[in-house]
Amino acid sequence: MRHRQTSSGAGQLAALAGAAALMLALTFFAHGLLLGLSALVIGPLPAAKTALSLSRKQAAASSQPAASADAIEPDAPAQAQPDASAPADTSYFVALEGDDARPADAGIILEKSGKSVDADVVVIATGGLSYPSTGSTGDGYRFAKEAGHTVTPLSPALVPFVCAEDDVKELQGLSLRNIEVTVWNGKKVLWKEFGEMLFTHFGVSGPVVLSASSYAAKIIKKTPLRMDIDLKPALSKEQLDARILRDFDEAKNKQFKNSLNHLFPAKLIPVMIKRSGIDPEKQVNEVTAEERKRLVDLTKAFSVTLTGLRGYNEAIVTQGGVNVKEVNPSTMESKKLQGLYFAGEVLDLDGVTGGFNLQIAWSTGMLAGRSV
């Protein structure tokens, strides 16, 4: 199950989405106090503090620490046992406590460094792996695995592509508007969209490219992909050829290299000349029909080879997560552990740019909060 989002706010969007799920869950959990519940919300954890385990509360569980599963990424560092006289470290979570009216064997225990917290309800809203500087280091995936959940393969998404061609790097900083990109896996089209893009020192980025990464994330791990950029999508090849002839006619006493100023941005012209194979010193009235056809074809399909994705530090969202088939879509409660809820990017839900990922965070956070 996967919906699709988009937006070019990168780290701010990732942090905002995680915070949205957490704050919405907190807002609605406050109402749980009126029902006499002890509700606990786990948000993004500090990167150096990941040794937190989760287990079902049982009659004798309070004296039996639960075994901690391996962290997803990075591995949890070993931690010394704390001083018994020291105050309990609750920096991992926000706790809302009320009178516990539930049976003693109901609920969930969270343990860390020999300390434990009992809760009737736990909501995991830790985000994904994107932008670990915000605290999103994959802890929620580990918690979910400890509770018996399946975590689908993880990948950065809404993230720039790395390209193989050297001339792409010459275009660093060039932004193109009103273009259309098509991403190919062999003869199969993976993604096609009209909009804006940006060339970088490593490859390509921008709204249409970020959206494409969500569809290419899994496949590009196995094979390089091709991206064709239509620089003039509003014109057919015949119309474009006529346009070039008009430009040549106006520049009939100029060399080819000086005749493209009205057709392409200045930074793109040297690369287009090189790729077209037309002698830059040639007079435009000497350019043959075959050479002109090569220029038309190049303009309608400026191809780059996509070899990989940038990392989680630049990814707006994480693709993959807690299998949604194991979560009740009406309440966000686990189907495997009563009292355990999920919200936000920790779930296997992601979208292309356009606000969809924020909506996922808000909607799942609201559902989880209302359901406790």
C-alpha positions as CSV (number, residue, x, y, z in Angstrom):
1,M,0.0,0.0,0.0
2,R,1.6,3.3,-1.0
3,H,0.2,6.7,-1.7
4,R,2.4,9.3,-3.4
5,Q,3.6,13.3,-2.3
6,T,5.8,16.4,-3.3
7,S,7.5,19.6,-2.1
8,S,11.0,21.1,-2.3
9,G,11.5,22.0,1.3
10,A,13.8,19.1,2.0
11,G,15.0,18.9,5.6
12,Q,12.4,21.4,6.9
13,L,9.6,19.3,5.4
14,A,11.0,16.0,6.9
15,A,11.3,17.6,10.3
16,L,7.9,19.2,10.0
17,A,6.2,15.9,9.0
18,G,7.7,14.1,12.0
19,A,6.8,16.9,14.3
20,A,3.3,17.0,12.9
21,A,2.6,13.3,13.6
22,L,4.1,13.6,17.1
23,M,2.2,16.8,18.1
24,L,-1.1,15.6,16.7
25,A,-0.8,12.4,18.6
26,L,0.1,14.3,21.8
27,T,-2.9,16.7,21.3
28,F,-5.4,13.9,21.1
29,F,-3.6,11.8,23.8
30,A,-4.3,14.6,26.3
31,H,-8.0,13.6,26.1
32,G,-6.9,10.1,27.1
33,L,-6.2,11.4,30.6
34,L,-9.9,12.0,31.1
35,L,-10.4,8.2,30.5
36,G,-7.9,7.3,33.2
37,L,-5.3,6.1,30.7
38,S,-1.5,6.2,31.0
39,A,-0.4,7.2,27.4
40,L,3.1,7.4,26.2
41,V,4.3,8.9,22.9
42,I,7.7,8.1,21.5
43,G,9.1,10.8,19.2
44,P,12.4,11.1,17.4
45,L,15.2,10.1,19.7
46,P,18.7,11.6,20.2
47,A,21.1,9.9,17.8
48,A,23.4,8.7,20.6
49,K,20.5,7.2,22.7
50,T,18.9,4.2,21.0
51,A,19.0,1.4,23.6
52,L,15.3,1.5,24.3
53,S,13.3,-1.8,24.2
54,L,9.6,-2.4,24.0
55,S,7.6,-5.4,25.3
56,R,4.1,-6.5,26.3
57,K,3.2,-5.9,29.9
58,Q,2.6,-9.2,31.8
59,A,2.0,-10.0,35.4
60,A,5.6,-10.6,36.2
61,A,7.1,-8.4,33.5
62,S,8.2,-5.6,35.8
63,S,11.1,-7.6,37.1
64,Q,12.1,-9.2,33.8
65,P,13.8,-6.8,31.4
66,A,12.9,-7.5,27.8
67,A,15.6,-8.5,25.3
68,S,16.5,-5.7,23.0
69,A,16.6,-6.3,19.3
70,D,19.3,-4.9,17.0
71,A,18.9,-1.3,16.0
72,I,18.1,-0.7,12.4
73,E,20.6,2.0,11.5
74,P,22.9,2.9,13.1
75,D,23.5,0.1,15.6
76,A,22.7,1.0,19.2
77,P,25.8,1.6,21.3
78,A,26.4,-0.5,24.5
79,Q,25.4,1.5,27.6
80,A,26.5,1.1,31.2
81,Q,24.0,0.5,33.9
82,P,22.9,3.7,35.5
83,D,23.3,4.6,39.2
84,A,20.2,3.4,41.1
85,S,20.1,6.7,43.0
86,A,20.0,8.8,39.8
87,P,16.7,10.2,38.5
88,A,15.0,8.2,35.8
89,D,16.0,9.3,32.3
90,T,12.8,10.0,30.4
91,S,14.4,12.0,27.6
92,Y,13.3,9.5,25.0
93,F,9.6,10.1,25.3
94,V,6.8,12.4,26.4
95,A,4.6,10.7,29.1
96,L,1.0,11.7,29.9
97,E,0.0,9.9,33.1
98,G,-3.4,9.3,34.6
99,D,-5.1,6.9,37.0
100,D,-4.5,3.4,35.6
101,A,-8.0,1.8,35.5
102,R,-6.9,-1.1,33.3
103,P,-5.9,-4.7,34.5
104,A,-2.4,-5.1,35.8
105,D,-1.5,-7.4,32.9
106,A,-2.6,-5.0,30.2
107,G,-0.4,-2.5,28.4
108,I,3.2,-2.2,27.3
109,I,6.6,-1.8,29.1
110,L,9.4,0.3,27.7
111,E,12.9,-0.3,29.1
112,K,16.2,1.5,28.8
113,S,19.4,1.1,30.8
114,G,17.7,-0.9,33.5
115,K,14.9,1.6,33.9
116,S,11.3,0.8,32.8
117,V,8.1,2.7,32.1
118,D,4.7,1.0,32.1
119,A,2.0,2.4,29.8
120,D,-1.5,1.4,28.7
121,V,-0.9,2.9,25.3
122,V,2.3,3.6,23.3
123,V,2.4,5.6,20.0
124,I,5.5,5.3,17.9
125,A,5.9,8.6,15.9
126,T,9.7,8.5,15.5
127,G,9.9,9.4,11.8
128,G,12.1,7.5,9.4
129,L,15.8,7.7,8.6
130,S,15.7,11.0,6.7
131,Y,17.6,13.9,8.2
132,P,19.1,12.0,11.2
133,S,20.2,15.4,12.6
134,T,16.5,15.9,13.6
135,G,16.7,12.7,15.7
136,S,15.1,10.4,13.1
137,T,17.6,7.6,13.2
138,G,15.4,4.6,12.6
139,D,14.6,3.7,16.2
140,G,10.9,3.3,15.5
141,Y,11.7,0.4,13.1
142,R,13.5,-1.4,15.8
143,F,10.7,-0.9,18.3
144,A,8.2,-2.2,15.7
145,K,10.4,-5.3,15.1
146,E,10.5,-6.0,18.8
147,A,6.7,-5.9,18.8
148,G,6.6,-8.5,16.1
149,H,6.0,-6.2,13.1
150,T,7.5,-6.5,9.6
151,V,9.5,-3.6,8.4
152,T,9.6,-3.4,4.6
153,P,12.9,-2.5,2.8
154,L,14.0,1.1,3.5
155,S,15.3,3.7,1.0
156,P,15.8,7.5,0.8
157,A,13.0,9.0,-1.3
158,L,12.2,12.5,-2.6
159,V,16.0,12.8,-3.0
160,P,18.3,13.9,-5.8
161,F,19.9,11.5,-8.4
162,V,23.6,11.0,-9.1
163,C,24.4,11.1,-12.8
164,A,27.3,9.4,-14.7
165,E,28.0,12.1,-17.4
166,D,30.7,14.6,-16.7
167,D,29.0,17.4,-18.8
168,V,26.1,17.3,-16.3
169,K,28.5,18.7,-13.7
170,E,29.4,21.6,-16.0
171,L,25.7,22.6,-15.7
172,Q,25.9,22.9,-11.9
173,G,23.5,25.6,-10.7
174,L,21.4,25.7,-13.9
175,S,17.7,25.7,-13.2
176,L,15.3,24.7,-16.0
177,R,11.6,25.6,-16.0
178,N,8.8,24.3,-18.2
179,I,10.6,21.1,-19.1
180,E,9.4,17.5,-19.1
181,V,11.4,14.6,-17.7
182,T,10.9,10.9,-18.5
183,V,12.6,8.2,-16.5
184,W,13.2,4.9,-18.3
185,N,14.0,1.4,-17.1
186,G,14.9,-0.1,-20.4
187,K,11.8,0.5,-22.6
188,K,9.5,0.9,-19.6
189,V,8.5,4.4,-18.4
190,L,8.8,4.7,-14.7
191,W,8.0,8.4,-14.3
192,K,7.0,11.3,-16.5
193,E,6.3,14.9,-15.3
194,F,6.3,18.5,-16.5
195,G,7.8,21.1,-14.2
196,E,11.2,22.4,-12.9
197,M,14.5,20.8,-12.3
198,L,18.1,21.7,-11.3
199,F,21.5,20.5,-12.3
200,T,24.0,20.0,-9.4
201,H,27.6,19.1,-8.9
202,F,26.7,15.4,-8.6
203,G,23.6,15.1,-10.9
204,V,20.1,16.4,-11.0
205,S,17.5,17.6,-8.5
206,G,14.4,19.8,-8.3
207,P,10.7,19.1,-7.9
208,V,10.2,16.7,-10.9
209,V,13.4,14.9,-10.2
210,L,12.6,14.4,-6.5
211,S,9.2,12.9,-7.3
212,A,10.8,10.6,-9.8
213,S,13.1,9.2,-7.1
214,S,10.1,7.8,-5.2
215,Y,9.3,5.6,-8.2
216,A,12.9,4.7,-9.0
217,A,14.3,4.1,-5.4
218,K,14.1,0.3,-5.5
219,I,15.0,-0.3,-9.1
220,I,18.0,2.0,-9.2
221,K,19.7,-0.2,-6.6
222,K,19.8,-3.0,-9.3
223,T,20.4,-1.1,-12.5
224,P,21.2,2.4,-13.8
225,L,18.2,4.3,-15.4
226,R,17.9,6.8,-18.2
227,M,16.3,10.2,-17.8
228,D,15.3,12.1,-20.9
229,I,14.8,15.8,-20.5
230,D,12.5,17.5,-23.1
231,L,13.8,21.1,-23.1
232,K,10.9,22.3,-25.4
233,P,7.9,20.1,-24.5
234,A,5.4,22.6,-26.0
235,L,6.8,22.1,-29.5
236,S,6.6,19.0,-31.7
237,K,9.8,18.1,-33.5
238,E,8.4,19.7,-36.7
239,Q,7.6,22.9,-34.9
240,L,11.0,22.9,-33.2
241,D,12.8,22.5,-36.5
242,A,10.8,25.4,-38.0
243,R,11.8,27.5,-34.9
244,I,15.5,26.7,-35.4
245,L,15.3,27.6,-39.1
246,R,13.8,31.0,-38.1
247,D,16.6,31.5,-35.6
248,F,19.2,30.5,-38.2
249,D,17.7,32.9,-40.7
250,E,18.0,35.8,-38.3
251,A,21.6,34.8,-37.6
252,K,22.6,33.9,-41.1
253,N,25.9,35.7,-40.9
254,K,26.8,34.1,-37.5
255,Q,28.6,31.0,-36.5
256,F,26.6,28.1,-35.1
257,K,27.9,28.7,-31.6
258,N,26.5,32.2,-31.6
259,S,23.1,31.3,-33.0
260,L,21.5,29.5,-30.0
261,N,21.0,32.4,-27.6
262,H,17.3,32.5,-28.0
263,L,16.8,28.8,-27.8
264,F,18.8,27.7,-24.7
265,P,20.2,29.3,-21.5
266,A,23.8,30.5,-21.9
267,K,25.2,27.8,-19.6
268,L,23.6,25.0,-21.6
269,I,24.8,26.1,-25.0
270,P,28.3,24.7,-24.9
271,V,27.0,21.3,-23.8
272,M,24.4,21.3,-26.5
273,I,26.9,22.2,-29.1
274,K,29.3,19.4,-27.9
275,R,26.5,16.8,-27.8
276,S,25.1,17.8,-31.2
277,G,28.4,17.1,-32.9
278,I,28.0,20.2,-35.1
279,D,31.1,22.3,-35.7
280,P,30.7,25.4,-33.4
281,E,32.6,27.5,-36.0
282,K,30.3,26.6,-38.8
283,Q,28.2,29.3,-40.4
284,V,24.5,28.6,-39.7
285,N,23.6,28.7,-43.4
286,E,26.0,25.7,-43.8
287,V,24.3,23.5,-41.2
288,T,22.8,20.5,-43.0
289,A,19.3,19.1,-42.5
290,E,20.8,16.0,-40.9
291,E,22.8,18.1,-38.4
292,R,19.7,20.2,-37.7
293,K,17.7,17.0,-37.0
294,R,20.4,15.9,-34.5
295,L,19.9,19.2,-32.7
296,V,16.1,18.8,-32.6
297,D,16.4,15.2,-31.3
298,L,18.9,16.4,-28.6
299,T,16.6,19.2,-27.6
300,K,13.6,16.8,-27.2
301,A,15.6,14.2,-25.3
302,F,18.6,15.5,-23.5
303,S,19.6,12.2,-21.9
304,V,21.4,11.6,-18.6
305,T,22.3,8.3,-16.9
306,L,21.0,7.9,-13.4
307,T,23.4,5.7,-11.3
308,G,22.1,6.2,-7.8
309,L,20.4,8.3,-5.2
310,R,21.8,10.7,-2.7
311,G,21.7,9.6,1.0
312,Y,19.2,10.0,3.9
313,N,20.8,13.4,4.8
314,E,19.3,14.9,1.7
315,A,16.1,12.8,1.4
316,I,12.9,14.5,2.3
317,V,11.2,11.2,3.3
318,T,12.1,7.5,3.9
319,Q,10.4,4.9,1.7
320,G,9.5,1.7,3.4
321,G,8.6,1.1,7.1
322,V,6.1,-0.7,9.2
323,N,4.0,-2.9,7.0
324,V,0.6,-1.2,6.9
325,K,-1.2,-4.6,6.5
326,E,-0.2,-5.1,10.2
327,V,-1.9,-1.8,11.3
328,N,-5.6,-1.1,11.7
329,P,-6.2,1.7,9.1
330,S,-9.1,3.1,11.1
331,T,-7.2,3.5,14.4
332,M,-3.5,3.1,13.6
333,E,-3.4,0.4,16.3
334,S,-1.1,-2.6,15.8
335,K,-2.8,-5.8,14.9
336,K,0.0,-7.6,16.7
337,L,0.2,-5.8,20.0
338,Q,-2.8,-4.2,21.7
339,G,-2.2,-0.7,22.9
340,L,0.6,0.0,20.4
341,Y,-0.1,2.6,17.7
342,F,1.9,4.1,14.9
343,A,1.9,7.6,13.3
344,G,3.8,9.3,10.5
345,E,6.8,8.3,8.5
346,V,7.6,5.2,10.5
347,L,4.8,3.6,8.5
348,D,5.3,2.2,5.0
349,L,3.6,5.2,3.4
350,D,5.2,7.9,1.2
351,G,4.1,10.2,-1.6
352,V,5.5,12.4,-4.3
353,T,6.0,16.1,-3.7
354,G,2.9,18.3,-3.2
355,G,2.0,18.1,0.5
356,F,1.0,14.4,0.6
357,N,3.7,13.3,3.1
358,L,2.6,16.1,5.5
359,Q,-1.0,14.9,5.1
360,I,0.0,11.4,5.9
361,A,1.7,12.6,9.1
362,W,-1.3,14.7,10.1
363,S,-3.9,12.1,9.3
364,T,-2.2,9.2,11.0
365,G,-1.3,11.3,14.0
366,M,-4.9,12.4,14.4
367,L,-6.3,8.9,14.0
368,A,-3.9,7.5,16.6
369,G,-4.6,10.3,19.0
370,R,-8.3,9.9,18.7
371,S,-8.2,6.2,19.1
372,V,-6.6,5.9,22.5
